[in-house]
């Protein structure tokens, strides 16, 4: 943990970092900073400006920003970055390059765990298929998440291999080799499917449509699909790292060009390909979660 000259902790949360990133080029009006932050982060758009004021005060106490007020008619407040603040941003970026992929996986699986359990409600005799990069499916976090739902030995679990590169071989999971348009399993077999980034890494819209149609074929009449896809997300760290390398390529050994969806774009694809289904999306920073009930 780093310390400021005043002896206070200078670790940054993501809101603090976003505010500081706006100040990298020049001193900026406080209102303009808030406007920029709200444009970047959809979850803050409906929050009152006052909800961000405490963050400015916190950054000032840490010695990371200075606040200059012009008193009089049309009272104005300007904010600038200190030398200590600039040094702290550089430290955060260096740390992010080293730890981004593991932290993304950890964050993703911790966010998805409760929702997955609630949505699937896996019965003792259910058949569930998993699709995703080996870095996720081989992770301890993924195994712990799934083992918490293991009711008894009658529950069957499958890994659909071939849609993502990388070897996945797990105890109590049966592996099935497949392609985006050919999953060698009979009609109406799976109860649930959990897929990580499959639509995002397929080459084009035609492949995505064929994959969804094939997935639907393998599911029971009231089967469920939980999709996790990449979001059109912006943040200071993400944009900074993306200018050098795609941070998500660490999850994919084939270094494919990954597609990031806007929520409306993804919903349009799903409604067109899977009509008469219940589709519930939610944005989680870099990710979009979509729950589909056939």
Beta strands, then each sheet from edge to edge (+ up, - down):
strand 1: 28-29
strand 2: 65-70
strand 3: 76-81
strand 4: 127-131
strand 5: 156-161
strand 6: 174-179
strand 7: 182-183
strand 8: 190-196
strand 9: 219-230
strand 10: 278-284
strand 11: 287-293
sheet 1: 1+ 3- 2+
sheet 2: 7+ 6- 5- 4- 8- 9- 11+ 10-
end
